[in-house]
Amino acid sequence: MELDDKVAIITGGSGGIGKAMGAAFLREGAKAVVLADLDEQAVTEAASSIDPSGQLCSGQACDVTSEAAISALAESTIAKHGQIDVFCSNAGAGAAGVLTDAANDVWQKQWELHVMSHMYAARAVLPGMLERGSGYLLNTASAAGLLAAINSGPYTVTKAAAVKLAEFLAITHADDGIKVSVLCPQGVNTAMGPKNLGDGMTDGIIEAEQLAEVVVETMREERFYVLPHPEVEEYVRRKGDDVDRWLIGMRRLRRKSLDAES
């Protein structure tokens, strides 16, 4: 898909990846970009910073864990701009812990933020997209969803579920003209991103602007995986070739991480 003259919604838009994608979409000629986030002031300021005129980019408060809020976001965008061509379901947050030290409410919040929010977005925009026979869903997951984040069970498991949901949407609606991609980065220099390479768990910290350019190119080619860290593709291939060997390697990496903490 070319972004020229398209209307896009981007959640998690007050900074980092979401804001960078908004700026990149405008450079590609998007007709309108709506940034959404929990903090209305922050997302409004983000929109103003990439479009001081206020003509092409706007900010709107939205709690993506609320289906009613996602529906209201979609409805207001359609009322203002006529349709939604692209929905980037990008909001997310980290969570530490494994099974015994991550409380049930942490798991539930991660599930609502990383899985249900994508489903709510698809429910809100698919009717219009299906009627037109075109549209694009971009869901942000993580390389952790394809591989693993050593010390974060809730994050890893829900990001893996996000990848599977994107796969399901791609299988179900490809014949309807709907394109689906899933964004799976490693370290990105954002507020929630790692500040160093630590324990070999990432192949480098990239800037959000670099990631956004990869998103644009992947959408242009309509490929499923958006991999700003291209090494991830080889890791996934190796995992598929021999999952037991991959698990041995991940256990070794986990022990290295624990030793570094002690």
N, C-alpha and C positions, 0 to 999 in steps of 0.2 A: 504493500500500500504506500502510495505517495501521500504525504501529509498536507500538500497544497490544498487550501480551501476546505479543510476538514475541521470539525468541531470535536474537541477532546476534553475529557474530564480526567484530572489526575489527583488522586487522594494522597495523603501524606505530603502535601504540596507546600508546606511552609518553609522548607529548606531542603538541603541535601539532594538526594536523588530526585524527588518530586519536583522541586524548583528547577533543577538542571534540565529535566525532561521538558518542562514547560517552556523554558527559554529556547531549547533546541527545536521544539515543535514550531514555535513562532518563526525562528530562522528558516524553517522549511516551508513557510507560507501558510501555516494553519489559519483558518478563518477566525477561530476563537479557542481560547484555552481557559478552562475553569479549574482553578486550584482549590482543593478542599482540605481542611484539617480541623482538629479539635479546637485549636486556638484561633479564634476569628481575627484578632488583631495581627497575629504573626502571619497568617496566610494572606491577609489583605495587604500587608507590607511587602510580602514576597511577590505578590502579583504586581504591585506598583513598581517594585524595583526592576522587574524585567519588561514592564510596559508602562512607563510613566504616563502615557496618554490615557490609559484606562479603557481604550477602545477594543483591544484584542484579548486582554487577560484580566480576569477578575478572581477574587478570593471569596470563599464561602465556608462558614463553619459547618462541620459535619462529623458526627460520631459514627465511624464506619461499622461499629459493632451493633448498630441499630438499623434494622431493615427499613423502618419508617424514615429514618434520616437519609439513608441512601436513596430511597424512592423520592423523597422531597428534593434532594440534590438533582436527580435526573429530571424530575418534572420541571423544576425552575430553569434548568439548562435548556430543555426543549421549548419552554415558553419563550425564552429570550432569543434562542439561536435556531430554532426550528427542528433540530435533530441532534443526535449524538452519534458520531462516526467512530470514535475511539474512547474506550474507558480503560484507564490505567489504574488498576486497583493496587496501590503501592504502599499504603500505610502499614507500619509494622513496628515492633519493639522487641528488644532482647529479654531473656529471662534465664537466670542461672539455675543450677540444680539438676539433679537426676531424678530418681524415684523417691528415695526416702527423705530428701531434704527440700523437695519442691511441693508446696501445699497444693491441694486440689484446686483452690481458687486461682492459683498461678497457671495451672494447666488449662483451666476453663477459659481464662482471659486470653491466653495464647491461642486457643482454639477459635474463639470468637474473632480475634483480630486477624489471624493468619489464614483462616479457612472460611468461616461463615461470611466474613466481609466480602470475599471474592464471589461467593454464591449470591449474596444480596445484590452485588453489582450486576452480575449476569442476569438475574431475574428482572432487574429494573430496566436494563437496556435492550435485552434480546428481543422483546416484542417488536420494537421499532426497527431494529436491524433485520429481523427476519422478514418483516413486511417489505423492506427495501431490497432485501437480498444481498446486503453488504454490511460490514462492520468489523471492528477489531477489538479484541479483548487482550490486554496485556496485564498479566498478574505477576506481582513481585513475590518471588520465593527467596531462595538463597542457594548457594553451593552446598550449604548444610543440608538442604532438602534432598539433594542428589547424593551426598556423601554422608557427612556427620559433623556436628560441632561437639567436640570432645566433652565439654563440661556443661552442656545445656540440653537436657532431655526435652523439656517442653518446646523449646525453639526448634530443635532438630525434627521432632516428630510432627509438629504442626506445619513446618515448612515442607516436609515430605508430602504431607497431605495436600498442601497447596499445589505441588507439582502434579499430583495425581488428579486433582480436580481440573487443572488446566488440560491435562491429557484427555480427560473425559469430555470436556467441552469441545476440544479439537476434533475428537472422534465423532461426537454427536452432531455437530453443526457445520462441519466442513462442506458438506453437500448443499448447505443452505447459503453459502457465500460468506460465512463468518470465519475470520482468521483469528487464531489464538497463538500467543507466545507467552513464555514464562521466563522471567528475568531471574538469573541465578548467579549473582556475583559472590566473590570472596570479599576481601577487605576494601572498603570505600571510605574515604576521608569525610565522614559525616559525624554528626553529634553522637550517633549510636555505634559508629564504626570503631574497629580496633586502632590503636595509635602506634602499634609496632607490629612486626611480623610474628613474634611469639611462637615458639614451639613448632615452627614449620607448618602452621595451620592455615597459612595463606601465602599466595605467590606474589604478594606485593599489595601495597595500599595505593589505589588509584583515586583520582579526583572524580567527583560526581559528573563533571562536564565531559570527561572521557567516557564514562559509562553511558551518558545520554547520547553521545555520537554512535556508540555501538547499538543502542536501542533503535535509533533512526535507521541505521543501515540494515539491521535485522528485520525490522518491519518492512522496509523496502523490498527485501528479498523474501519476506513472508516465511521465515524459518521459525521453528517452534522454540528451540533453546536460544535465549539471549545470554551469551557468555562473555562478559567483559574481561574475564580471566580465561583465555583460551585453553590453558592447561587443564581446566576442569573436564573438558571433553575427553581427554586421554584418561584421566582418573576414572571417569564413569565407564569407559570402555574396559579398562583393566578390572574394575569391580565386576562387570558383567562376565568377563572371561573366567574369573576365578574368585568367587565371593569369599571362600574360606581363606585364601591367601590375603585378600583385602582386609578381612577382619583381623587377621594376625598383625598386619601392618598398623591398623588403627589401634589395636591394643598396645602395641609398642609405642605408638605416639602418645597414647593416654598415660602410660607409665612415665614417659619422658616429661610430660606435663606435670604429673604429680611430684616427681622428683625435683622439678624446678621450684615448686611451691614449698617444699619442705626445707 
